[in-house]
Amino acid sequence: MHRLLSALQRGFKERIGWKRLGIVASIVIIAFAITTLVRTLKGVDTGAILTALTKKSPHEITLAALCVVGAFCTLTFYDFFALRTIGKDHIPYRVAALSAFTSYTIGHNIGATVFTGGAIRFRIYSDYGLSALDVAKVCFISGLTFWLGNLFVLGIGMAWHPSAASAMDLLPPSVNRLIALGCLAGIAIYLVWIATGRNRRELGQNGWKVVMPSAPLTLVQILIGVVDLGFCASAMYLLMPAQPPIDFVSVAVVFILATLLGFASHAPGSLGVFDAAMLVALPQFGKEELLATLLVYRMLYFMIPFALAIAIMGARELWLNVVQPWQQRRLTHANGGDDHGADKHSADAYPGHGVVDDAAPQQPNTVKSRVSQD
């Protein structure tokens, strides 16, 4: 039996592989979501959607926008926590916030977040001495924060209100409650596992190793994810139609399931997948009114932050690749061609970007922070 399982495992890795399986799964999810969305939107009156948009209260939209701002502020702590976990204490919060906001927003809107978000992170963190391996660790810890928060909130929500997920997964409420308890049990087992000792918290091999946060810090990690999701779900809840009434827990469960499906699809901005899941899971609302809610939410959470992130990264690249070299050339010319003097002045003026000050002490990569040693 062991030989058979080993042969099947080798055959799977050689002929299929997890990468191909993930691509196939993404295509299936996107195709199913598009088919469902097209079928659901048949007969929808665009004029009714515009009417529903005009009925949205400016007060509700403002509150939802504030929740979105809170969500993105919480999102900045994903990278900040990850950097402290891997021992990169020299990177300030403002840089972690810039990286988290731009990488998540641009990566999620373009699609293939692992690659696009990772490339943006590397572009920012490489100026501060981080290698591609360090950036991979940051992405791993940040992703873990996201999934721990999602599983915790989903477990609590489905255990409390299991019927909220039944319209989407077509499972009986009793089965959904068992799934919820399984999610919570999995988190509890993970906490026990990492609490058994530092050696058990090391993951990776062949030169790639990351020390997971301790059990108390994992609770902080879960809290970051929960607050982020709480803000996002609150924004959606505030934008929901007034009739028929719906409780916050039901909206949160449906919202998280739709978000996870969108992430699994790797579709740009979860477009089509997230929307189809919300429409299927909330059939009690009129299609036009729910579509108006989704349009406003997409504007607040996807389009405006995406435009802002593009503007920030564009301005940063313009500064680093056009303005800063121009200033260096001016200083070189003013000093009569003394390149050393210009480079030294540039290093003093713009620490951490482009020119490295040799006199500044370099932090060894092997030093672990208090977070990772806890």
N, C-alpha and C positions, 0 to 999 in steps of 0.2 A: 504493500500500500504506500509505504514511504517512497519507494522508487517511482511508483506511478505519479504521485503528487510532484516529485522533483522533476520528472520528465515533462509533466504538464506545465510546470512553472517555467522551465527552460524554453519550451516551445512557445509559451505566451510571450516571453521577453524577446525571443528571436524573431518571431513572425508578426506579432501584434505590437506589444509594448504599451506602457501606460500613456505615452504621448499620443499615439494614434487613437487609443481608446478615448482619451479626453477630447480629441478633435471630433471624433464621431459623435460622442455624447453632446457636444456643443451644437453640432449641426442638427442633430435630432431635436434638441430642445428648441432651437430657433425655428426650425421647420414646423414643429407642432404648435409653437406659440403664434407664428404668423397665420397658420391655417385657422387656429382658434380665433384670432383677432379679426380676420376677414369675415369669418362666419358670424361673429358677435356683432360686428359693425354693420351688417346688412340692414338696410332700412333706417339707419340713423339720420336724423335731420340736422344738417349743419347749422341751419338757422336757429334751431333749439339749443345747440351748443353755445352759440354766440349769446343767446338770451340768458342762458345759465351763467355765462361768464360775467355778464353785466350785473347779475344778481349777487355776485360775491361781494361781501361787505369789505370795504377798505380796512376796517378794524381787524377783521379776521385775517386778511392777507398780511397786514402789518405784524400781527402776533405770530403768524406762521413764518414770516421772514425772520423774525427775531429768534425763533426756534432753530431755523436753518443756520443762522449765524452762530448760535450756541453749539450746534452740531459740529460745525467746521472748527470752532475754537477747541472743542474737545478732541477733534481729530488730530490736532497738532501734537497732542500728548502721545499719540501712537509712536511717532518717531522719537520723541524725546525720551520716552520710557525705554524704547529699544536701544537707543544709543547708550543710556546709562547701564543697561543690562549687559552689553558687550564690552563695557569699559571705556567708551569714548567720551569721557567727561569734559574734554576740552572744547567740544562743539556746543555753542550757546543755544539757548532756547529759540531765539529768533531764526537761526539757520534751520533747526529742526522743524519749526513751524512752517517756514518757506517750503522746505522739501516735502513735508507731509501734505500740505494743501495743494501744491502744484502737481505732485506726482499722482495723488489720488484723483484729483479733479480732471486733469488732462488724460491720465491713463484710463479712467473709468469711462470717459466720454468717447475716447478714440477706440477703446476695446483692447483685448489682450493685455490686461493691466499688469500682469507679471513682467512683461517685457517693456512696455512703454513706461510704466511707473518706475521700474527698476532703472531704466536708462536716464530718466530725469533725476532720480536720486543720485546716481553715480555722477552726473554732470555737476551737481551741487556739492556733494560730499567729497569729491576728488580734490577740490580746492582746499580741503582741510585735512588732507593726508589719508583719507580712507581708501582702501583698495576695493576691487570688485568683490572680493570675498567678504569684506566688512559690510558692504552694501547688501549683499545677499543675506547676511545675518539680520540686518535691520529689517529687510522685507519679510523675513521669516517670523521674527518676533512681532512685527506689526500685524501681519496676517493672523498670527495666533491670538493677538488681542481682539481682533475683529471676530474671529470664530468663537472664542470663549464667551464674549459678550452676547453674540447671537444665540448660541446654544443655551446660555443661562436664561435669557429673556424668553426665548421660545419655549424652554422647558417649563418655566413658571406659568406663562400664558396658556399653553396647551393643557397643562395639568389643571388649571383653574377653569378654563373655558374650552374644552376639547372640541366642541361642536363648531367652533369658529374656523377650524382648519378642514372640516369635513367637506365643505363645498369645493375646496381646491384639490385635496388628495383623495377624495371619494372613499375615505375610510370611516368606519363607525367611530363615534366619540370614545368608546372604551379602548379601541386600538390607539387612537391619538393620545389618550392619557398615558397608555403604556409607553409610547414613544417619548412623551415628555418626561416621564419618570426615568427612562433610559438615558436621556440627555443629561439630566441632573445627576444621575448615578455615575455617568461617565466623567463629569467634571469632578465629582467627589473622589473617584478613583484616581484621577490625575493629580489632585491635591495631595492625596495620601502617598502617591508614588514619588512626587518631588520632595515630600517632607521626610522621606526615609534616609536622605543623605545627599551630600554634594556630588558624589560619584554617580549616583543614579540620575542626576539632572543633566549630565553631559550627553548631547546627541551629536551624531555625525561620525565620520570616519575619513581616512585617507587625507588628512590635513585640514578637513572642514569639520570643525567642532564648535558647538555653541553651548554655553552653560545656561540652562533655563532659570528663570527667576525662582526664588524661594517661595514656599507656600504663602507666607504673609504678603509678599509682593505680587504673587499671582492673584490674590484677592483684589489688590489695587488694579492690576491689569484687567480683571473682569469688570471692576467698577468703571473703568474708562470706557470699555465697550458698551456697558449698560447705559451710561449717561449719554453717549453718542446716539445709540438707538432710541433712547427715550426722547431726545430732542427731535429726531427725524419722525418718529411715530406721532409725536405731538403736533408737528407741523401738518402731517397728513390728516390727523383727527380734526384739527381746527378748520381745515378746508372742506371737510365732508359735508354733503347736503344735510340740511336740518331735519328733513323727513325722508324715510322713517328714522326714528332715533336709533343710535347704535352706541354701545359702550366702548370705552377706550381699549380695554383688553382685546376685544374682538378685532378692532382695527389694527392693534399692534401685532397680533398673531398673523393676520393676513398680510400685513405690510412686510414683516420679516420673512415669511415664506416667499413672497413675491420678490423681495430683494435677493434672497439666496438663489432663486431660480435665475434671476438676471445675472448674478455673478457667475453662476455655473455655465451660462450660455456664452460668456465672453462677448456678447453683442455690444456694439458701441452704445454707451449710456443705457444698457439693458433695454434698448428700444424694442418695443413689440412684446418682449417676454414679460417684463414687469407690468406693462399695461394690460396684457391679456390675462395675467394671473389675477390682477385686481378686479377686472371686469367679471371674470368667472366666479371669483370667491365672494363677490358682493352683488348677487343678482337682485336683491331687494330694492336697489336704487335704480332710478331711471338711467339709461345708458348715456343720454346727453348730459345729465347733471354730473355723473361720475366722470365722464370724459373731460368736462370743464374743470373738475377738481384735479384730475391728472395733468392737464395742461398747465394749470397754475403751479402745481407742485414741480413739474419739470422746469418751468421758467425759473422758479426760486432756487431749486436744488441742483439743477444741471446746467442750464444755459447761462445764467448770470455768473455763477462761480467759474464756469469754463472760460467765458470771455475775460474775466478778471485774471485767471491764472495764465492765460495766453499773453495778456498785456504785461503781467509781472515778469514772466520769463523772457518776453521780447525785450522789455526794458533792461533786464539784467544782462542779456547777451549783448545788447547795444552798448551798455556801459563797459563790459569787460573786453569786448572785441573792437570797439570803435573809439569811445571816449577815452578810456584809460590808456590805450597805446598812443593816441594823439597827445595826451598830456605828457606821456613819457618822452615823446619826440620833442615836444616844446622844452621840457627840462633839459634834454640832451643838448639841444641847440643853445639854450640859455647858458649852459655850463661849458660852452665851447667844445662840445663833442666828448665830454667826460661821461662815458656810459656808466662807469661805476657809481658816480655821484647820482646820476639819474635813477639808476636801479635802486640805490639805497633809499633815496627819497620816496620812490614809489612803494617800496616795501614798508616804509614807515607809515605812508598815507593809506595804503590799502592792505592791511594784514589779512592773510588767509586767501588772497586772490592773486593768482598769476605768479608773482615773485615771492620767494620764500626768504625770510630773514635768517641768515646763517647763524646770527648771534642768538636767536631765540631758541630756548631749549625745546627739543622734540620729545613728545611723550611716547614712550615705548608702547608698541601695540600689545605687548604681553601684560601690561598693567591692567588689572581688573578693578572695577569700581566697587564701592560698597554695596551697590545693588546686586552685582553678580556674585559677591562673596558672602552675602547674607545667608 
